[in-house]
């Protein structure tokens, strides 16, 4: 008796394609997250450097918002410690930048509803 196996590959493809797409979207999400973190870290280091060389808090926030290429600059949160009025040469200052990350992968959105924050900080000595 000869069996007809003409639809076998179509059924196998239908079973495998959702897993393949989830893996692909997960890789893309991880790449986006890694890019966001790296971009934020580089901008944080340059922002704190501006402050250590005598820049004002407003200049630091403006620099961070202009150079963080992450999408909506108004969502970027900049925290500077200590404040401009309390900074003295020889002290250490810390700048922290955080930005919300919205994953594409639907499974992550069901585990962690909404977005989560990508956060970086850098510390330098004030000159």
C-alpha positions in Angstrom: 0.0 0.0 0.0 1.4 3.4 -1.0 0.8 6.4 1.2 0.2 9.9 0.0 2.7 12.2 1.9 2.2 15.4 -0.2 1.2 17.6 2.7 3.8 16.4 5.2 6.3 19.2 4.6 3.6 21.9 4.8 2.5 20.5 8.2 6.1 20.4 9.5 6.6 24.0 8.3 3.4 25.1 10.0 4.7 23.6 13.3 8.2 25.1 13.1 7.5 28.6 11.8 6.0 30.0 15.0 9.1 28.9 17.0 11.4 30.3 14.3 9.6 33.7 14.3 9.7 33.9 18.1 13.4 33.2 18.1 14.0 35.8 15.3 12.0 38.5 17.1 13.8 37.6 20.4 17.2 38.1 18.7 16.0 41.4 17.3 14.8 42.5 20.7 18.0 41.6 22.4 19.9 43.5 19.7 17.8 46.6 20.3 18.3 46.3 24.0 22.0 46.0 23.6 22.1 49.0 21.2 20.1 51.1 23.7 22.3 50.2 26.6 25.6 50.9 24.6 24.3 54.1 23.2 23.1 55.3 26.7 26.4 54.3 28.3 28.4 56.3 25.7 26.2 59.4 26.1 26.4 59.1 29.9 30.2 59.1 29.9 30.3 62.2 27.7 27.7 64.0 29.7 29.5 63.5 33.0 32.7 64.6 31.3 31.0 67.9 30.4 30.1 68.4 34.0 33.5 67.6 35.3 35.0 70.3 33.1 32.7 73.0 34.5 29.6 72.6 32.4 26.2 73.5 33.9 23.4 71.0 34.7 21.4 72.5 31.8 24.2 72.0 29.4 24.6 68.4 30.5 20.9 67.6 30.1 20.8 69.4 26.7 23.8 67.4 25.5 22.3 64.1 26.7 19.0 64.7 25.0 20.6 65.8 21.7 23.0 62.9 21.5 21.0 60.0 22.7 19.7 58.4 19.5 17.1 56.2 21.1 13.8 57.6 19.7 11.9 60.1 21.8 14.4 62.3 23.6 11.7 63.7 26.0 11.5 60.2 27.6 15.2 60.3 28.6 15.7 60.9 32.3 18.9 62.6 33.4 19.9 62.6 37.1 23.0 64.6 38.2 24.5 64.3 41.7 25.7 66.5 43.4 23.8 69.6 42.1 25.7 72.3 40.2 25.7 74.6 43.2 27.3 72.0 45.5 30.0 70.8 43.1 33.6 71.7 44.0 36.9 70.7 42.4 38.2 67.4 43.7 34.7 66.0 44.4 33.2 63.1 42.5 30.0 63.6 40.5 27.7 61.0 39.1 25.4 61.2 36.1 22.6 58.6 35.6 20.6 58.3 32.4 17.6 56.1 32.0 15.3 55.4 29.1 12.2 53.2 28.8 12.6 50.1 26.5 9.6 48.6 24.9 10.1 45.0 23.7 8.6 43.8 20.5 8.3 40.1 21.7 4.8 39.5 22.9 5.9 36.9 25.5 8.1 39.4 27.3 5.3 41.9 27.4 3.1 39.4 29.1 5.8 38.6 31.8 6.8 42.3 32.3 3.9 44.5 31.4 4.7 47.8 29.7 8.3 48.9 29.3 11.3 48.6 31.6 14.1 51.1 32.1 17.5 50.9 30.6 19.7 52.7 33.1 23.4 53.6 33.0 25.6 55.8 35.3 29.1 57.2 35.2 31.2 58.8 37.9 34.1 61.2 37.4 36.2 63.6 39.5 35.4 67.3 39.0 38.4 69.3 37.7 
